[in-house]
């Protein structure tokens, strides 16, 4: 089973929260942590990775906090996952020394792994932080008040 790491899940949650609540203001990590049930210490580690990747900008001091370093429409899920965990793609197939196994490995690489990685990359580049923010705001506005009979 392929899984997102805890760091990626928390990073996505925190960035959606930041995009939805910041506007042009800086948001203190403690408030993001509290709203999302994430340890502030762990969230600081997550934001250190996001800061290094240039996705967020931190300001120290009493008026400090974090804000996005780009428009949410320009930040892809692919960029977020790469900033937090490195490559999100399936590792390449190991090649064997003998010719028979090499052909099998090459077949698996080309028809399975390369195809999955290509589709995964296309999908994750196609979803932006703005898409996630909008979906969250729609849910926040409409999702909790919907009753089905």
C-alpha positions in Angstrom: 0.0 0.0 0.0 1.4 3.4 -1.0 1.1 5.9 1.8 1.7 9.6 2.3 4.1 10.2 5.2 2.8 11.9 8.3 5.1 14.9 7.4 3.3 15.2 4.0 -0.2 14.9 5.5 0.5 17.5 8.1 2.3 19.7 5.6 -0.7 19.7 3.2 -3.1 20.3 6.1 -1.0 23.2 7.4 -0.6 24.8 4.0 -4.3 24.6 3.2 -5.0 26.2 6.6 -2.4 28.9 5.8 -3.8 29.6 2.4 -7.3 29.8 3.7 -6.6 32.0 6.7 -3.7 34.2 5.9 -4.6 36.6 3.1 -1.5 38.8 3.1 -1.0 38.4 6.9 1.5 36.2 8.7 0.0 33.4 10.7 1.6 32.0 13.8 2.4 28.3 13.7 0.7 27.8 17.0 -2.7 28.7 15.6 -2.3 26.4 12.6 -1.2 23.6 15.0 -4.1 24.2 17.3 -6.7 24.3 14.5 -5.4 21.1 13.0 -4.4 19.0 16.1 -0.7 19.0 15.1 2.2 19.3 17.6 3.7 22.8 17.3 7.2 21.3 17.5 6.5 18.9 14.7 4.9 21.6 12.6 8.0 23.7 13.1 10.1 20.9 11.5 7.6 20.6 8.6 7.7 24.4 8.0 11.5 24.3 8.1 11.4 22.0 5.0 8.8 24.2 3.3 10.9 27.3 4.1 14.0 25.7 2.6 12.1 24.9 -0.6 10.9 28.5 -0.8 7.2 27.7 -0.4 6.7 29.7 2.7 8.3 32.7 4.3 8.8 33.2 8.0 9.0 36.4 9.9 10.4 36.5 13.5 9.2 38.8 16.2 5.9 39.8 17.8 4.2 40.4 14.4 5.9 37.3 13.0 4.6 34.1 11.6 4.4 32.5 8.2 2.9 33.3 4.9 3.0 31.7 1.5 5.9 32.8 -0.7 3.8 32.5 -3.9 0.2 32.6 -5.1 -1.5 29.3 -4.1 -2.4 28.9 -7.8 1.3 28.5 -8.5 2.1 26.0 -5.7 1.5 22.4 -6.8 0.9 19.4 -4.7 4.0 17.9 -6.4 6.1 20.8 -5.2 4.8 20.4 -1.6 5.4 16.6 -1.5 8.9 17.0 -2.9 9.7 19.7 -0.4 8.6 17.5 2.5 9.8 14.0 1.5 11.9 14.3 -1.7 10.7 12.2 -4.6 7.2 10.8 -4.4 7.7 8.5 -7.3 8.1 4.7 -7.2 11.8 3.7 -7.3 13.2 2.4 -10.5 13.3 -1.4 -11.0 16.6 -3.0 -10.2 18.4 -4.4 -13.2 19.8 -7.9 -13.0 23.2 -8.9 -14.5 22.0 -11.7 -16.7 20.1 -10.9 -19.9 16.9 -12.8 -19.1 16.3 -10.9 -15.8 17.3 -7.6 -17.4 14.5 -8.0 -19.9 12.0 -8.7 -17.2 13.2 -5.7 -15.2 13.1 -3.4 -18.2 9.5 -4.6 -19.0 8.4 -3.9 -15.4 10.1 -0.5 -15.5 8.6 0.6 -18.8 5.1 -0.8 -18.6 4.4 -0.4 -14.9 6.7 1.9 -13.0 7.2 4.5 -15.7 3.5 4.6 -16.4 2.5 5.0 -12.8 5.1 7.6 -12.2 4.0 9.5 -15.3 0.4 9.5 -14.3 1.2 10.3 -10.7 3.4 13.3 -11.7 0.7 14.6 -14.1 -1.9 14.3 -11.4 0.1 16.0 -8.6 1.3 18.8 -10.9 -2.3 19.4 -11.9 -3.6 20.0 -8.4 -2.6 23.3 -6.8 -2.8 24.6 -3.2 -5.5 26.9 -4.5 -7.6 23.9 -5.6 -7.2 22.4 -2.1 -8.0 25.7 -0.4 -11.2 26.1 -2.5 -12.3 22.6 -1.8 -11.7 23.1 2.0 -13.6 26.4 2.0 -16.5 24.8 0.1 -16.7 22.0 2.6 -16.4 24.5 5.5 -19.2 26.6 4.1 -21.6 23.9 2.9 -20.3 20.4 4.0 -21.0 20.6 7.7 -24.6 21.9 7.2 -25.8 19.4 4.7 -28.3 16.8 6.0 -29.5 13.9 3.9 -32.8 12.2 4.5 
